[in-house]
């Protein structure tokens, strides 16, 4: 049977109704880590609307995949140059053929083998995702790969053990046993809560400095007044 392009399109499922079909995460450590990755990047790019972050969300990339229920949902993925709005899943054929630009998998005992082998091959050969990282929240195993030509090549860490992401324009590295983002000059990208604390601390420091300056000015004025009084007792009118 031969279908026209229109008939074939009508046979494809309505992307707005395709739900994600990912299993629950392995532990509270994995949940915390995933939430941290999302929150920090959302905060960093809070003035942008040209990206989408998927968190434990299925990526649908072919009709055959749907028939075989061969689902592949990265723990964390980023797509650039797209519209930022909520999605139930990422459906490649409804997104102008876009695949994730960056993927991070959180390793666990039950997923590590697949993440290191099968998914790496899929992301390299089918998704052609430019950068792929994995991190184990329990034993802190961390690695990253960049697509060079047809194959992934390991990203070399800097002296701090961090890996540069060209996609993010940020480093990825371990801080306080969590995978975090760092700026090019090594500054930790904060969570919204950390940013609020920093802003409050800076405001308090600025207020304290202003109060200290005010006290110094008052003390200087008092010294000047005492000196003027002493001069007057000597019959000298201060200028």
C-alpha positions as CSV (number, residue, x, y, z in Angstrom):
1,X,0.0,0.0,0.0
2,X,1.3,3.4,-0.9
3,X,0.5,6.5,1.1
4,X,0.6,10.2,0.2
5,X,2.6,12.5,2.4
6,X,-0.6,13.9,3.8
7,X,-2.0,10.4,4.5
8,X,1.2,9.3,6.2
9,X,1.2,12.4,8.4
10,X,-2.4,11.6,9.4
11,X,-1.3,8.1,10.5
12,X,1.4,9.5,12.8
13,X,0.2,10.1,16.4
14,X,-0.8,13.5,17.7
15,X,2.4,14.7,19.3
16,X,0.5,16.7,21.8
17,X,-0.9,13.5,23.2
18,X,2.2,11.4,23.4
19,X,3.1,11.0,27.0
20,X,6.6,10.4,28.4
21,X,7.1,6.7,29.3
22,X,10.2,6.8,31.6
23,X,10.7,4.8,34.8
24,X,11.1,6.4,38.2
25,X,14.5,7.5,39.1
26,X,16.7,5.2,41.2
27,X,17.1,7.2,44.4
28,X,16.6,10.5,46.2
29,X,20.2,11.3,45.2
30,X,19.2,11.0,41.5
31,X,16.1,13.2,42.0
32,X,18.1,15.9,43.8
33,X,20.8,15.8,41.2
34,X,18.4,16.1,38.3
35,X,16.5,19.0,40.0
36,X,19.8,20.8,40.6
37,X,20.8,20.5,36.9
38,X,17.5,21.9,35.8
39,X,17.2,24.7,38.3
40,X,20.7,26.0,37.9
41,X,20.5,26.2,34.1
42,X,17.0,27.6,34.1
43,X,18.3,30.4,36.5
44,X,21.4,31.0,34.4
45,X,19.3,31.4,31.2
46,X,16.3,33.0,32.9
47,X,16.2,35.8,30.3
48,X,16.2,33.4,27.3
49,X,13.3,31.7,25.6
50,X,15.2,29.7,22.9
51,X,15.8,26.4,24.6
52,X,14.1,23.4,26.1
53,X,15.2,21.3,29.0
54,X,13.9,17.7,29.3
55,X,14.1,16.0,32.6
56,X,13.5,12.2,32.6
57,X,11.4,12.8,29.5
58,X,11.0,10.3,26.6
59,X,12.5,11.3,23.2
60,X,10.4,9.8,20.4
61,X,12.4,9.7,17.1
62,X,10.7,7.2,14.8
63,X,7.4,5.4,14.1
64,X,9.2,2.1,14.4
65,X,10.4,3.1,17.8
66,X,6.8,3.6,18.8
67,X,5.7,0.2,17.5
68,X,8.6,-1.5,19.2
69,X,8.2,0.5,22.4
70,X,11.9,1.0,22.2
71,X,11.9,4.2,24.3
72,X,14.9,6.2,25.0
73,X,14.5,9.0,27.5
74,X,17.7,10.8,28.8
75,X,17.7,11.8,32.4
76,X,18.6,15.3,31.3
77,X,18.7,16.8,27.8
78,X,19.0,20.2,26.3
79,X,17.7,21.4,22.9
80,X,18.8,24.9,21.7
81,X,17.2,27.2,19.2
82,X,13.7,26.0,19.9
83,X,10.6,27.4,21.6
84,X,10.5,27.2,25.4
85,X,7.2,25.8,26.4
86,X,6.0,22.8,28.4
87,X,6.0,19.4,26.6
88,X,4.7,15.9,27.6
89,X,7.6,14.4,25.6
90,X,10.1,15.3,22.9
91,X,8.8,14.2,19.5
92,X,11.5,14.7,16.9
93,X,9.3,14.8,13.8
94,X,7.1,17.5,15.4
95,X,10.2,19.6,16.4
96,X,11.6,20.2,12.9
97,X,13.8,17.1,13.2
98,X,15.7,18.5,16.2
99,X,17.5,16.1,18.5
100,X,19.1,17.0,21.9
101,X,22.2,19.1,21.7
102,X,23.4,17.9,25.1
103,X,22.5,14.8,27.2
104,X,23.4,13.9,30.8
105,X,22.7,10.5,32.1
106,X,22.7,9.8,35.9
107,X,24.3,6.3,36.3
108,X,22.9,3.7,38.6
109,X,23.4,0.0,39.2
110,X,20.5,-0.9,36.9
111,X,21.3,1.6,34.1
112,X,25.1,2.1,34.0
113,X,25.8,-0.6,31.4
114,X,23.1,0.7,29.0
115,X,24.2,4.3,29.6
116,X,27.8,3.6,28.9
117,X,27.3,1.4,25.8
118,X,23.9,1.2,24.1
119,X,22.8,4.8,24.8
120,X,26.2,6.2,23.9
121,X,26.0,4.4,20.6
122,X,22.4,5.7,20.0
123,X,23.3,9.3,20.9
124,X,26.4,9.1,18.7
125,X,25.0,7.4,15.6
126,X,21.2,8.2,15.6
127,X,20.8,11.4,17.6
128,X,24.1,12.9,16.6
129,X,24.0,14.7,19.9
130,X,27.1,17.0,20.1
131,X,27.9,16.4,23.7
132,X,27.2,13.5,26.1
133,X,28.0,13.3,29.8
134,X,27.3,10.8,32.5
135,X,27.5,11.1,36.3
136,X,27.0,8.7,39.1
137,X,25.5,10.5,42.2
138,X,26.7,7.7,44.5
139,X,30.3,7.0,43.5
140,X,30.8,10.3,41.6
141,X,32.0,8.6,38.3
142,X,32.0,11.4,35.8
143,X,32.8,11.5,32.1
144,X,32.0,13.6,29.0
145,X,32.3,13.1,25.3
146,X,32.1,15.4,22.3
147,X,31.1,14.4,18.8
148,X,34.0,14.8,16.5
149,X,33.4,13.6,13.0
150,X,31.5,10.4,13.3
151,X,32.5,9.4,16.8
152,X,32.5,10.6,20.4
153,X,35.9,11.6,21.8
154,X,36.5,12.0,25.5
155,X,36.6,15.6,26.8
156,X,39.8,16.3,28.6
157,X,39.4,17.7,32.1
158,X,41.0,20.9,33.2
159,X,43.3,21.2,36.3
160,X,40.2,21.4,38.5
161,X,38.8,18.1,37.0
162,X,36.0,20.0,35.2
163,X,34.8,19.3,31.6
164,X,34.1,22.2,29.2
165,X,30.8,22.1,27.4
166,X,30.8,24.1,24.1
167,X,27.0,23.7,24.0
168,X,26.5,25.3,27.4
169,X,29.4,27.7,27.4
170,X,30.0,26.4,30.9
171,X,32.1,23.8,32.7
172,X,30.6,20.8,34.3
173,X,32.3,19.6,37.5
174,X,31.8,18.1,40.9
175,X,31.1,20.3,43.9
176,X,29.9,19.1,47.3
177,X,29.3,15.6,45.7
178,X,27.0,17.1,43.1
179,X,27.4,17.7,39.4
180,X,27.3,21.5,39.0
181,X,27.9,24.2,36.3
182,X,30.8,26.6,36.5
183,X,31.5,29.7,34.5
184,X,34.6,30.0,32.3
185,X,36.4,31.8,35.2
186,X,35.5,29.1,37.7
187,X,32.6,30.6,39.4
188,X,29.8,28.3,40.6
189,X,26.5,28.8,38.8
190,X,24.0,29.2,41.7
191,X,20.6,27.8,42.3
192,X,17.9,30.5,42.6
193,X,18.0,30.0,46.3
194,X,21.8,30.4,46.4
195,X,21.5,33.5,44.2
196,X,19.0,35.0,46.6
197,X,21.2,34.3,49.6
198,X,24.2,35.9,47.8
199,X,22.1,38.9,46.9
200,X,21.0,39.3,50.5
201,X,24.5,38.8,51.8
202,X,25.8,41.5,49.3
203,X,23.0,43.8,50.4
204,X,23.8,43.3,54.0
205,X,27.5,43.9,53.3
206,X,26.7,47.1,51.4
207,X,24.5,48.3,54.2
208,X,27.3,47.6,56.8
209,X,29.8,49.4,54.6
210,X,27.5,52.4,54.3
211,X,26.9,52.4,58.1
212,X,30.7,52.2,58.7
213,X,31.2,55.1,56.3
214,X,28.5,57.1,58.1
215,X,30.1,56.4,61.5
216,X,33.6,57.5,60.2
217,X,32.0,60.7,58.8
218,X,30.3,61.4,62.2
219,X,33.6,60.7,64.1
220,X,35.5,63.0,61.8
221,X,32.9,65.7,62.3
222,X,33.1,65.3,66.1
223,X,36.9,65.5,66.0
224,X,36.7,68.7,63.9
225,X,34.1,70.2,66.4
226,X,36.4,69.4,69.4
227,X,39.4,71.0,67.7
228,X,37.3,74.1,66.9
229,X,36.2,74.3,70.5
230,X,39.9,74.0,71.7
231,X,41.0,76.8,69.3
232,X,38.2,79.1,70.5
233,X,39.3,78.6,74.1
234,X,42.7,79.9,73.0
235,X,41.2,82.9,71.3
236,X,41.6,81.5,67.9
237,X,38.6,81.5,65.6
238,X,38.8,78.4,63.3
239,X,38.5,79.1,59.7
